[in-house]
C-alpha cells in the first residue's frame, strides 16, 4: 500500500473466543464488534494463541515467533531488544510510526523502560482505582477454606459517585480517546491498548453487570467424572479451588459477570470507533482486536487459566481485523484457521514494512479481501517446562509473599513451583479443523475428535480407530517443530 495506515491494536486480556454475538453466542452483548464484522471487518471463528498465559503469548504475537523459538515460556522472560529480540512496536517506530501505548506491559523488561518501543507510554493524570478492589478482598473472597476463596468472583463493582468504575482500563481508554481527538502530527499513528478486562477476578459495574440475560448463557462444559485422561494440573487446580459443590445458579452468575466484562470492553471499543470517525481517521485505520488467551470461566469446574493446557476455552481467542478502506474487504466471519503470529505479518503487509528479521506469521490480506478462506492446515499452541527448569518455575510469585496461599493464583502457582509431580510438564497442541492432538512430555497425550466432541471430554489417544489420524497429527507436529525451531538473524558476521 502506498500510504501507511494508522493502526489501532485493541488487546483485551483473557477474552474467550466464543463470547461474541456474531459467533452465535445468544448471551454475548457485543454490538459494536458485531456491527463492524457485518460492515467492514473479518472475524476469525478459529483463531488460537500460541501460549495460554499473558507474557509468552504477547512475546509471540509481537514478534511472529512461537514461544519455543527463544524460550518465551514464563511470565518473567520478556522481549529483550538488547539481545536481538524484535518487537512490532519497535519496528513500527523505526518505520515512521508515532506509537502511543496505554495499558499493561507483560511484553518488555520493565527495568529497561519503554523509550525504544513507544513515543508515549501513557500515564493518566488522575490515578485510577484498584481493579476489583483488590485492596479489600475480605469483602468478596470469603474465608480461607471456603468455596469462594479461590473463585475469583467479585460481582457488582461499586462506582460510588461516578458513572463508571474508574480503573486502569477506563483510564487508558479515556487517554486514547483524548490522543485521537488531539493528534495533529504528520506521522501515521499506532495506538496500542493492552487492557486488563475480562481477566479475573470477575467483577463489573452497572449497566454491564445487569446487562447479560442469565437465561441465555450456554451450558458449561461439565466437570470430568474421571480426570485420568486430562492433564494432571487441571485436577490439582480443581481440587484446590474447591468449587465442586457450586450449583449452576452460582456458576451462571459468575459467567454472567464475565460476559458483562466483555460487554464493557465492547462499549469502550465503540467509543474508540466513534472518535476515529469524528476525526476522519477511521477509513485510514487498520484495526486489530484480539486477546492474548481465553479463560475457563467454569468449564470443567475451574476458573482462570493454566500454562500448559489447551482446551478451546483457553487457546481459542477473538481475532477481528478491519483493514483501511483502500483495501477492499469482504466483511464476514471466516472459517480460516489462523494464529496470533499472523497478526504482525498482516501489519507489516498492510504498512508496506520489511521488518528485518525472520518470522513465522502469514499475512491475512488474501482472507480479508475474500480471495480465500484457506490459510493454514493446522494451528499450534504450547507451554509448560522441563523437570529441573527452575528459572521457569516463577518462584518470585511465592517468595515475595509472607503467605503465598493467600494469593488468588495459589491453586495454580503451587503446582508450577515444584517437581514433586509433572503438573507443569512441557506440552504442545496441533489443531486442525476436525481434530486436536496434544503431546505431553511426562504425561499421557490427548486426542479429540472436535466434530463429535467439541467440549474435549473424551480423550481418544488409546482408541485404535484413530491410529491413522494420530500418526498424521504427530507427523504434522514434528514438521512444525522442524520449520520453526530457530531463527537465523539477517545480519551476518565476518569469519
N, C-alpha and C positions, 0 to 999 in steps of 0.2 A: 504494500500500500504506500502511495506517495506521501501521505500525511500521517504522522504518528498519532494514534488516537489517545485521548485521555483514558485512564484505567481506574476503575473502582473495584477493589477487592473486598467483598463483604464476607467475612470469615468467622462465623459463629463457632462455638466450641461444644462439641458433643451433641450435635443435632442428628438424630436418626434419619436415614434415607426414606423412611416410609411415612413421616409426619408432614405431609404436604397435601393440600386439597386436590391439586391437579393430577396427583398419582392415585387418586381414588380413595383416599382416607376420608371417611364421612365426618370425622370429628375434628380434623385439622382446619384451623382458621388461618389461611394464608392467602388472602385475596390479592395482595399486591404481586406476590410471586406468581400466582395463578394467572393473573391478567397479563403479565409480561410474557409468560410462556404461550399464551394464546395469541399474542400480537407480534412480538419481535425477539423471542429468545428460544433456546433449545434447552430442555431439561432431560437429563440422562437418568433413565429408570434404574440402570445397573452400573453405578459408579462406586468404586471402592477406594479407600485409603490404603496406604502402604504400611501403616502401623497403627495400632488401635489405642495409643495414648498420644498426648499433645506434642511434646518436643520431637520425638522421632518422626511423627507424621509431618510436622512443619518443616523439619530439615529436609524431608523427602520432597514435598511439593514446592519448596522454594528453590530446589536445585534440579529436579528431574532425575535424581538418583534414588535408587532403592536403599533402605536403611543398611543393608549388608555391605554396600559399596565402601563406606568409610566407618562402619561400626556405630552408626547413629541408632542405638537401641536402648538408650536410657534418657531420663529426664534431665541429666546433668552433663551431657555432652552435646554442645550446640555447634552451629556453623562457625568455623574459625577461619576468617579471611587471611589471617597472618600465617596460616598453614596451607593456604592454597585452595580453601573450600569456597565455592561460589555462592551467590545469593541473588535471587531475582531482583530484589530492591537495589542492590549494589550495581547490578548490570544495567538496570534502568537509569540510574543516576549517571553512570558512565556514558550513557547514550542520550543524554539531553533531557531527561525527565526531572521534574521537581517532585520529590517524594514526600508526602505527608503521612505520618504514621501515628495513629491514635488507638491505643489499646494495649493488650498484654504482650509479653515478649515470647518466652519459650522458643526462641529462634537463634539469637546470637548471644555470646557470652556477656552477661550483664556488667562484668568488671571492666570490659573494654569500651563500653558506651555505644552510642548509635551514630556517631558522626559519619561513618563511611556508608551507612545504609539508608539514611534519610536526611532531608533538609530540615524537617521539623519532626521531632518526637514530642507529640503534643502532651502538655501538662495543663489540666484545667485550672483556671484561677481559683475557682471555688472547689475546695476538697470534697470529693464525693463521699457518700455514706458507705460504710462497710457493706459489702454484698451479703444478703441473707442474715444480717445482724449476727455475724459470726461471734462478735464480742458478747453476745447474750444467748449463747447456745443453751443455757439452762432453761430458757423459756420454751424451747421447742424440741429438745432432744430426748427428754425423759431421763430416767436414772440409768446408770451403768447396769448392764444385765437385762434391761427391759427390751421389749421387741420394737422399740423405736430408736434406741441409742445409736445404731448404725444405719438407720433407714434413709438418712439424708432428707427426710420430709420436714419442710418448714410450713408450707401452706400459704396463707394470705399475708403479704407484706403490708406493714402499716406505713402509709405515706405521710402521716402527721398532717401538717397544714398544707401540703403540696399536692398537686395533681398526679405526680409521678414519684416513684421511689428512686431518688436521685443517686444512683450507684455509678460505678465506673463505666458501665455500658452507656448509660444515658449521658454521662459527662462527655464521653468520646464521640458519640453520635452528634450531640449538640455542637461540639467543637468542629466536627467535619462539616456540619451544615453552615457554620459561620465561615469556614475556609472556602467552601464552594461559592458562597454568595459574595465573598470579598476578594476572591482571586482575580488579579488583573495582569498577571505575568504573561510572557510570551511562550514560555516552555509548556509542553504537554505535561499534565499532572498525573501522578499515581497516588490515589488515596487508598491506604491500607488500613482496614478496620478489623483487626483481630479481636472480636468481642468475647465475652465470657459466657453469656447465656447460650443454650439452656443447660450448661454444666450444673450438676447438682452441687449443693443442696437445692431441692425442688421448692422454690418459693417465687411468687409473683404478686404484683399488686393488682387492684381493680383498674380498669374493667376486665383485664385479661384473666384474672382469677375466676370470674364467673362466666366468662365468655364461652367456655367449652361445654358442649352438651355431653354430659357424662354418659347418657344412654347410647350415644353413637360411637363411643370408643371401641375399637375392635378388640376381640378377646386376646388375652395374654397367651404367650407360649407357656404351656404348663411346666411345672417342676418335674424333672425326670423321676420316675419311680425307682430307677436304678442308675446310679451315676457312673457305673463301671466303664461305659463306652464314651464318656466325656472326659475332658481334661480334669485332672485331679484338683487343679486350682479352683475350678468352679464349685466343686463340692465343699472344699475348705472354706471358701468365701460364704457359701450358702449357710453353712453351719455357724460361722461366726457372726454373720449379720443377723441371724436369729429372727428371720421374717416368715418362717414356715407356717406359723399359725394365723397369719393375716388372712382375713376373708376378702372376697372380691370387692366389697364396698370400699375397703381401705386401699386396696391396690388401684381401684378405679380413680379414687380421689388423688392419689399420688401421681398417677399418669395424667390426669386432667390438669394438674398444676404444671407438669412438664409441657403438655400441649399449650397451656397458656403462656409459658415462657417462649415457646416458638412463635405464638401469635404476636407477642410483644415485639419480637425481632422482625416479624413481617411488617408490623406497623412502623418501626424505626426505618426499615428499608424503604417503605413508601415515602417517608419524609425526605429521604435522600434523593429518591427519584423525582419528587416534586421540586426539590431545589435545583437539580440538574436541568430540569425542563424550564424552570423560571429563568435561569441564567443562560439558556441557549446551549448548554453543554451536552445535553442528553444524546443527541444524534451523533456527536463526535466521540462518545464514550463507549469503550468496551467494558462490560460489566461481568464480573465473575462472582458467583455465590456458591460457597461450598463449606462444609465442616471438616474439621481435622479427623473426626471419627464419630461413632454413634454412642449409644447408651443402652444398657439392658432395660432400665425402666420397668422392672418387674418380670420381664421374661425369664423363664427358668427359676423364678422365685428369688432373684437377686437384683441389686441396683448397682449403678455406677459402671465400671469398666474393668478390664484387665489388660495386661501387656502381651499375652500370648494365646488368646482365644479369638476366633474369627467368625462367630455366628454373624449373620447379616445384621442383627441388631447393632453390632459394633462396627463391622467392616464396611457396610454399605452406607453411603453418605449422600446428601443432596449435592447436586452439581448442575448449575444452571449458567448458561453463557448467553449474553446479548452482545453481538458484535457491533461495531459502529455502523451507522446507517449506510455508509458507502458500500458495505459488503452485503449483498442480498442474502437474507436468511429465510429458511423455511421453518417458521415457528412451529414447535410441536414437542411432544415427548418422544425421545429417541430410545430405541432398544439396543443401541450400540453398547458393547462392553467397553468401559473406559476406566482409567485410573487417574488419581490426582497428579501423577507425574506428567500427565498430558497437559496440565494447566500451564506450566512455564513454557512448554513448547508452543502452545497456542498463543500466548502473549508475545513471544519472540516473533512468531509468524505474522501476527496482526500488526506489530510495531515495526516490522522490517529490520529486526536486530539479529546479528550473528553474535551469540553470547560468548564465544571464545573458549568454550570448553565442551567436552563430550557429555551428552546426557541421553536418557532413555525414553523421554517423552515423545509422543507423536501428535502433531498439530491436529486439532479437531476442525479445522476450516472446512474440509470436504463434507463433514457431517453437518456443520452449521448451515451450509448452503444447500443441503439436500441432495448432494451428489451421491451419497451413500449412507447406509446405516450399518455398514460393516467396518469396524475399526480395529478390534483385537479379537483373537480367537480364544484368549484366556487372560485373566487378570489375577493379581497376586497381592498378598499381604504377609507380613512376617513379624516376629518378635521373640522375646524370651532371651535366655542366656545359657551358657555352659556352666556345668558344675565348676566351682572354684573361681569364677569370674567375679571377684569381689568388687571390682570397680563398677560393675553393673547392678550391684545389689541395692543401691540408693540408700545406704545406711544413714546418710545425713538426716533422712526423714525420721529416723528413730533416735539417733544420738542427740539431736538438738532439743528433744522433749524430755522433761523430767519423767513423765509417764506416757509413753507412746500409745498405750491402749486407749487414751482419751481422744486420739485422732479419729476422725470420721473414716479415714482410709486404712485404719489398722487391720481390718479383716483381709485386705489385700496385701498391705505392706509387710505384715508379719510373715507371710509366706514367700515374699520376694527376697528377704534378707537372710535366708538360711538355706543350707544344702541338706537339711535333715531328710527331705524327700524332694523329688524332682518337680515340685509345684511350678517352678518358673522355667521349665525346660524350653530350649530353643525350638521354634516351630515355624512352619511356612505353609501358606494356603495357595492352592491353584484352583481357580474357579472358572468354569465355562458356563455357558448358558444353562445347561441341564445338570451339571454335577459340581460338587465341591470336594476336593481332596486336601487333607491336612496331614503333613508329615511332622511327627513329634519325635524329637531326638531320644528322649528317655522314656517315652510313654507310648501307649497304643495310638496308632494312626487313626484317622477318621475319614469316612467316605459317605457322602449323602447324595441321594437322588432328588434333586430340587424340584423335579416335575411332580413327584408324588409326596414329597416330604419337605415343603418349603420352611417348616419350623426347625428342621435339622434335629429331629428327635431320634432317628433310627440310624445308627452307625452300621454301614454295610461293609465295613472293611474285611470281615471274615466270610462274606457271602460269596460263594463260588460263582454265582450267576453274574457277578460284576467283575470277574477277573480281568477280562479284556479292557474294560473301562479303566480299572485301576492301573493297569500297565501303561495305558495311553497317558493317563494323568501323571504318573511317575516320570515317564519319559519327557513330558512337557515341562514338568518342574525342573528336571535336570537341564534341559535346554535353556530354560530361563536363567538358571544359575550360571551356565557357561557364557551366555550372552551378556550378562550384567555383572559379572564377578569383580570387575575392576574398571578403572578409567585411566587412560594414558593422557597426561597433560599435553596441550598443544605446543607448549614451549619446549624445545629440545635443548640438550646440553652439549657442550663440546667434549670430545673424547681426548 
